[in-house]
């Protein structure tokens, strides 16, 4: 199903959905003037996804891009994957493209599920003494029907990791009466052929000493197209005042760095975004809506609710841009399923248990250069009502 709405729907100015019923639903073209919405429903192979994007024309239209293309999560079938095997003699973490494994020295064999292509294998040891860890990057590993093993991976052929001096500007209190948040940090490297970053090191932030020991890769190991980054994350489990739901919050900031720059030496610290407070959820005519609390600085906010049924998951997702908020008076987003043709089997039964979450994302640039990525998330599990 594909539908769109040109304008901001209010009680005083209702704007209906236009449902597309003919033509190629994989490439729908429509006109929009300012604030607009798009709805797509698809079967992901793991359940039904209803995705709505609330946007403003100014988000995408520029002097050079007059007719932007909006990609949806309803993509084509994923590529066929190969089972790639190998043996990591020291044990730790090993990654190829977007697949990773954590073999141990006692159980060094690993299997990665990877599509055909040429990627970089990144392997980092996980020793009791982090200062002794090494990382090996094996470039140009080809995966195909005739090549599904990487053989023996020996990190002693790599380089020793380097101690970093990363700093956190706003750590939470170490007083458990004031804060129960736990801060962890990771260092990752993204090589150009790989789809996702590979883990280099990780540690827990010492809230008492206000310090952390992290290690990264020396510049001699990296190519100009490689990006090394660090992420600080704060996780908490605040109590539900009504003692009904289970809540989790997470906030993080990711910054790229190179050895010797202001980020790596601690001169330019990391600053966690603010937490998301408990949103005001309620049911409006059988539809779930939410009054958003004060949010961190954002480019987009995603509101997701999902329900598990066996191996399938029914999911609603709304992605709202800051441009849409700026163009409208939206105060309470609603999962709008009252669209002509929206089938009953696509709906979530809110009388049963379900999950709901709010996530903000924000990127910072300086003269067009990427500086940091921030995210903040509120997650809540709503159990099914207890039967008497």
URJOHU-V246415 format. One record per run of one state. SS is the DSSP state (hx for helix, st for strand, lp for the rest). FROM is the first residue (numbers start at 0). LEN is the number of residues. If there is no record, write none. Layout:
# URJOHU-V246415
ss=SS from=FROM len=LEN
ss=SS from=FROM len=LEN
This chain:
# URJOHU-V246415
ss=lp from=0 len=1
ss=st from=1 len=5
ss=lp from=6 len=11
ss=st from=17 len=3
ss=lp from=20 len=14
ss=st from=34 len=9
ss=lp from=43 len=4
ss=st from=47 len=9
ss=hx from=56 len=3
ss=lp from=59 len=21
ss=st from=80 len=8
ss=lp from=88 len=3
ss=st from=91 len=5
ss=lp from=96 len=2
ss=st from=98 len=3
ss=lp from=101 len=7
ss=st from=108 len=7
ss=lp from=115 len=1
ss=st from=116 len=9
ss=lp from=125 len=4
ss=hx from=129 len=3
ss=lp from=132 len=1
ss=st from=133 len=11
ss=lp from=144 len=2
ss=st from=146 len=1
ss=lp from=147 len=1
ss=st from=148 len=5
ss=lp from=153 len=1
ss=hx from=154 len=3
ss=lp from=157 len=1
ss=st from=158 len=2
ss=lp from=160 len=1
ss=st from=161 len=2
ss=lp from=163 len=4
ss=st from=167 len=1
ss=lp from=168 len=13
ss=st from=181 len=9
ss=lp from=190 len=7
ss=st from=197 len=7
ss=lp from=204 len=1
ss=st from=205 len=1
ss=lp from=206 len=4
ss=st from=210 len=1
ss=lp from=211 len=3
ss=st from=214 len=2
ss=lp from=216 len=2
ss=hx from=218 len=3
ss=lp from=221 len=5
ss=st from=226 len=10
ss=lp from=236 len=9
ss=st from=245 len=12
ss=lp from=257 len=12
ss=st from=269 len=1
ss=lp from=270 len=9
ss=st from=279 len=5
ss=lp from=284 len=2
ss=st from=286 len=5
ss=lp from=291 len=8
ss=st from=299 len=10
ss=lp from=309 len=2
ss=st from=311 len=10
ss=hx from=321 len=6
ss=lp from=327 len=4
ss=st from=331 len=3
ss=lp from=334 len=9
ss=hx from=343 len=3
ss=lp from=346 len=7
ss=st from=353 len=13
ss=lp from=366 len=2
ss=st from=368 len=14
ss=lp from=382 len=6
